[in-house]
């Protein structure tokens, strides 16, 4: 009985199991077989943005906490990884003292942007990033700590709704200014660039890019399962209760602020993992990626895919990003209007996002198709299995 409950919490209903299996097939079979190395690397870049959308499923879809500043935590994770990669690149330059890059530096062994800002010794803040294990710890600890401080400061004072959204957006903007103005520590407006290797392995090779794609896809699926587990257990039910009737939950004896802080920190940690993977896949990190615009896009990914569906958040991210790339190439003057119109249409006629559309109409269309066309028996049974999901209590 306990094992069955765990599986139900982890994988969700039967329909959700099917959509998860389809996502696995798309990420690990269809896309690698269809795309060249450039498009596959582009997909990995888009998937790294999906981690922030997954975090929004938790804190916005289930917790009712609309954060317009998830790019802050996404960027912090990316900058932590970029710091490690930059020190490794600087060490490689120091070994090849005869190269033009080494000759252009006053202090060989330091990141180039520090040398340009007349810094002759590595700042203390950068010392932990010499170690890869410490970098992985800080990649999670720094965004998590910032999210905890922000959450405690805001939720303990019962700030919510549009006020919380504006505050998170303002914090994102402040962090962008901080990264731009501290050129000696962060690389300024250019960010941290020229990232070449990780643990001695070149980032630009086909084998490494394939590995990073599958790593990004596997971690994305892991976060999907984590979201499902959290939302299908008692904690998820409590989040929904807080979203819909916060005062009643508070009067029942629960500390609502602590639950909000917890889910906000979890969302920040997911975003940080995505930011680190973005740095590995793309090879740089810039303060423009920590700004307000990417944070708003992350909300769009979640809303379009379905803010109550972890799988929908991944599909929404891929659809918006690929749509943005395609329409900007084909219709450079109209693509923003096309994307905006598509988003308005989905939010008006499908408030649950694309995931809600599929969940509502796919079994019905499948049965209609089965009545008109003679389908194999196992496809008909699959439609019945999904359509009767709610009646069977799964």
N, C-alpha and C positions, 0 to 999 in steps of 0.2 A: 504493500500500500504506500509506504514512504517512497519507494523507488518510482512507482507510477506517478506520484505527486511531483517528484523532482523532475521527471521527464516532461510532464505537462507544463511545469513552470519554465523549463528550459526551452522547449520547442514550441510551446503554445498549442493552439488548436490545430485540427487537421489541415485546414486551409493554409494556416501559417507554415506548417511543415512543408507543404507543397511549394509555396512561394520561396521558402528558404532553400529548398533543394534546387529550384530553378535558378536562384541567384548563384549558388555554388557552380552549377553547370555553365552559366553565362561567364562568370569570372575566371574559371579554371579551364574551360574547354572552348567555348564559342569565341571569346575575345582573343585569346592567344593564337587560335587557329586562323582568325580573320584579319588580324592587324599585323602590320610590320612593326619593327622595333621602335620607330618614332611614335606611332599611334599608341603602342602598348605603354610606352613611357608616359605619354600624355594621359592615358587612362589611369596610370598609377598616381599621377599628379592630381587628377580629379578625385580619385578615391581618398587621397589624404585629406581633401576638404570635407569628405563625407563623415569623417570622425566628429567634426564639430556639429554636423547635422544630427548625428546619433545622440550626442549629448543634449541637443535641444529637444529631442523626442522625450527624454527623461524630464528635464527641468521645465520645458514649456508645455509639451503635449500632455504629460501626466501631472506635473506639479503646478502648472499654471504660471510659471515664472518665465516671462519673456525677456531674454537677455539679448540686447543688441550689441554686445561687446565680446562675443566668443572669440573673435579674432585676437583679442588680447592674450588669452591663454594658449591659443593655437600658435601665435607668434612667439611667445615665451619658450614653448617647447622647441620650436624651430631654431631660435637663437641659441639655445643651450647646445643643440646638436651642431649648429654651425660653428660655435666657438671651438669645440673639439676638433672638427674637421679643419678649421683654419690653423690651429696650432700644429696639426699634423702636416699641413701643406707648408707652413713656415719652416718646420724641421727638415722637410725634404729640400727646400730651397737652400737652407744653411749647409746641407751636405754637398750640394753642387755649387761651390763658391765661384766657379769660373763662368756661371751662367750670367746672362744680361740682367736678369731679375735680381740676383744676389749683388751684382755690382751697383745697381741703382739704389740699394738700401744702405742707410747709414749704420743701422744696428741689425746685423744679420741674425735671423732666428726669431725675430718678432713679426707679427702680422704686418703686412705692408701699410695698412691704414694707420697703425700706431706710429710707424716710422715717419709717415707723412705729417703726423701731428706732433713730431719732435718728442715722442715718448721713447726713452732709452732703456727702460726696464719693464718687464711684464707686470701689469697691475695685479694686485693681490686677488681681485675678484676673478681673474682668469686662471689662477693656479689649479683649482679643482678640475678644470676642463682638460688638463693634461692626462687624466685617467679616464678611460672609457667607462668602466663600471660607475665611477663617481658621476660622470656625465649622464648616464642613464638614470641614476638616482635623482640628480638635480633637475633633469628634464621633467620629472613628475613632481618633485618636491616644491620647486619654485612656483610653477603655476598653481599647484594645490594650495600652497601657503597664501598666495595672493588671493585666490578665490575664497579661502577660509576667512581671511581678514575682511574682505569686502562683504561676504555673507554675514559675518557676525556683526559688522558695523551697521548693515542695512536691515537685515531681517529681525534683529533684536529690537529695533525701533519700529517694527511693523510697517516698513515702507514696502509698497507693492504696486502692481499695475504699471501704468504709464510712467510713474515717477521712477520706479526701479529701472525700466527700460532706458529712460533718458540718462540716469546716472551711469549705467554700464556703458552706454554709448560715449558719454563724456570721458570716462576712464580710459576707454580705448583711444580716444583722440589725444588725451594727455600722454599716454604711453608712446604713441607715435612721435609726438613732439620730443619726448625724452630721448628716444632712440636717435632722432635726427640731430639733436643738439649736442649729445655726448659722442662726438666723432671719434675721439681717441679710444673709447671703450666699445663702441658699437659699429663703427664704420660710417656713421652719419647717414646722409640721404641715400648713398649708394648701397648701404648695408654690408653684409659679409659675403664676399664673392670669391671666385677662383678656388673653389673647393674641389680637390682633385682625387683624393683617396680616402678610404676608411680602413683602418688597421692594415695598411699596406696594399689594399686591393683597389685598383683604379675604378672610379665611379662611372666612367664613360664607356666601358666595354659592353658588348652585347650580353655576355654572360652575367655581368653584375646587374645590368638593367633588368634582365629577365628575373634574376633572383629578387631584386627590390620590388618588382611588380607582384610576384607571388607572395612575398613577405607582406606587402601592403594589403593584398587581397585577403590573406589568411588572418591578419590582425583585425581587418574590418569585419570579417565574419565572426571572429571572437567577440568583438564589441557588440555585434548584433545579438549574439547569444546572451551576453551579459545583460543587455537591455531587456531582452525577453524574460530572463530570469527575475530581474528586479521588478518588472512591471506585472508579472503573473503571480507573484507571491503576495503575502500580506502587505509588504511594504508598498507595492504598486497600488493596492486597494486604498491604502492610507493616503498615498499621494493624490489619488483621484478625489478622495474625500476632502483633502486640504484645498484642492483646486476648486471644488464646487461649493463646499460649506466650511470654510476655514474656521469661523467662530464656533461652530458646533463641535469641531474636532478639538479646538482649544478648551472648550468648556467640558469636554470629556476627560480632560486630564493630560492630554498629550502636549509636549513642548513643540509647537509647530515650527518655531524658528530653527530648532536643531535639525529637524527633518529637512527643512528648506536648505540649510547650509550644507547638509550631507549630500543631497542630490545635486546641488550647485557645484560642489567640489568634484563629484564624480564626473559631471559634464565637463568641467575644466580639465580633468586628467585625460579624458578621451580626446579633447581638442588638442592637448599638448602632444599626445602620441601622433596625431595626424600632422601637426606642425613639424615634428622631427622627421617623419617619413617624407614630407614635402621637401625638406632640405636635402635629404639623401637622394631623392628622385630628380630634383631640379638642379641642385648644386649651388644654391645661393639662398640668402634670406635678406629681405629688405623691409624697412619700416613701412613702406606702402602696403605690405601684406598684413600689417598689424592695424591698419587704419579702419575707418568706419565702413567703407564700401565692401570689403570682404566679409565683414560681420553681417551686414544686411543680406548679402548673397547667401550666407549660411542659413539665415532664417528662411529665405526663399526656397532653398533646397529642401528644408524640412517641411515647409507648408505645401509645396508642390507634390512631394512624394507622399505626404500624409504624416501629420505630426503625432499620430498615435501608432505608427508602424515603423519599427527599426529597418525592416527590409525596404519599405517605401522611401525612407530617407536616403538610402544608398542609390536606389533607382532615380529618385528625384535629383540627386547630385549629378549623376552621370548624364541624365537627360538635359538638365539646364546647361551644364558645361559643354557638352557636345553640341547642343543647340546654339549656344553662344558662339562657339567656334565656327560652326557651319554657316549660320546666318551672317556673321561678321565678315566671312569670306565671300559669300554670294551676294549679300545685300549690305554693303558697308555703310550706307546712309540710312537704312531702315531697320537694321537688326534690333536696335534697342526698342523700337516701337513694337516689333513683332514679339520679342520676349516679354515686354510689359503687357501686351494684349493677351498673350497666352497665360500669364500668371493671373491676370484679372479674371479671365474666363474660368480657370480652374477654381479659384477661390469663391467665385459667385455660384457656380453650378455644381461644384463638387467640394464642399467644405472639408470633407475628410481626406482630400487629396487623391492622387491617382490610386493609392492603395485601397481607399474606400470604394472607388469606382470599380476596381477589379474584384474586390470582395463581394460587392453587391450584385454585379451583373455577369461575372464570368461563369458561375454555375448555371445561371438561367440561360445564357447564350449557348453554353455547352449542351444543355438538355434540349434546347430548341434545335441545335444543329443535329443532335442525335435523332430527333424525331423526323427531320427532313432527309438526312443522309445516313446511310447504314454505316455506322462506325464499329470498330472492333469492340467486343464485349468489355474488355478491360478498361477502355476509355469511358464507356457508359457507367461502369461501376465506379470509376474514379470520380465522375461527376456526382453520382449519388452519394458517395462517401463524403465529399466536400459539402454538398448541399444539405445533408442531414446532420452536419456537424453540431449545430446548435441543439437539435432535438435530442441527440445522444449524450449531451452534457460534457463534450470534450473541449 
